[in-house]
């Protein structure tokens, strides 16, 4: 017979903040023509692309933002696994 020991912990979830963690990535897509900015860690880069796109195509005024943020699960009460 196999015996098992279970240990129950409470967990919390928050943004990954380790020094080696990737930065959040922003992407904007034009809703008029499906053109998309290159993914960028800087929102201002994606935002600049949208302003440029609308400047060249004044009827293209709606954009969808997709961003990727990295998260980490951590046991509460300072427990280490």
C-alpha positions as CSV (number, residue, x, y, z in Angstrom):
1,X,0.0,0.0,0.0
2,X,1.3,3.5,-1.0
3,X,1.1,6.2,1.6
4,X,0.9,9.9,0.7
5,X,1.2,13.0,2.6
6,X,-0.7,16.1,1.4
7,X,0.2,19.6,2.4
8,X,-2.4,22.3,1.7
9,X,-1.2,25.8,1.2
10,X,-2.9,29.1,0.5
11,X,-1.6,30.8,-2.6
12,X,-1.5,34.3,-3.9
13,X,-0.9,35.4,-7.5
14,X,0.9,38.6,-8.6
15,X,2.9,40.0,-11.5
16,X,6.3,38.3,-12.0
17,X,8.9,40.7,-10.7
18,X,12.1,38.5,-10.8
19,X,15.0,40.4,-12.4
20,X,15.1,37.9,-15.2
21,X,11.4,38.0,-15.9
22,X,10.2,39.2,-19.3
23,X,8.6,42.7,-19.5
24,X,5.0,43.1,-20.4
25,X,4.5,43.0,-24.2
26,X,2.0,45.3,-26.0
27,X,0.5,44.8,-29.4
28,X,-2.0,47.0,-31.3
29,X,-4.1,45.8,-34.2
30,X,-6.0,48.1,-36.6
31,X,-9.7,47.1,-36.6
32,X,-10.3,48.6,-40.1
33,X,-7.7,46.5,-42.0
34,X,-6.2,44.0,-39.5
35,X,-2.7,45.5,-39.9
36,X,-0.8,45.1,-36.6
37,X,2.2,46.7,-34.9
38,X,5.1,44.6,-34.0
39,X,5.0,43.4,-30.4
40,X,6.9,45.8,-28.1
41,X,7.8,46.0,-24.4
42,X,7.2,49.8,-24.7
43,X,3.5,50.9,-25.1
44,X,4.7,54.2,-26.6
45,X,6.1,52.2,-29.6
46,X,2.8,50.6,-30.3
47,X,0.9,53.8,-29.7
48,X,3.2,55.7,-32.1
49,X,2.5,53.0,-34.8
50,X,-1.3,53.7,-34.3
51,X,-0.9,57.4,-34.7
52,X,1.2,56.9,-37.8
53,X,-1.3,54.5,-39.2
54,X,-4.3,56.9,-38.7
55,X,-2.2,59.7,-40.1
56,X,-1.8,57.8,-43.4
57,X,-5.3,56.3,-43.3
58,X,-7.7,58.8,-41.6
59,X,-10.6,56.4,-41.6
60,X,-8.6,53.9,-39.6
61,X,-9.5,55.0,-36.1
62,X,-10.2,51.9,-34.0
63,X,-7.5,49.7,-32.5
64,X,-7.4,46.6,-30.3
65,X,-4.7,46.2,-27.7
66,X,-3.5,42.8,-26.7
67,X,-0.9,42.6,-24.0
68,X,1.0,39.8,-22.4
69,X,1.8,40.0,-18.7
70,X,3.7,37.4,-16.8
71,X,2.5,36.2,-13.4
72,X,3.8,34.1,-10.5
73,X,2.0,32.0,-7.9
74,X,3.5,32.3,-4.4
75,X,2.5,30.5,-1.2
76,X,1.2,32.9,1.4
77,X,2.7,33.1,5.0
78,X,6.2,33.0,3.5
79,X,6.1,29.2,3.0
80,X,8.9,27.9,0.8
81,X,8.5,24.8,-1.4
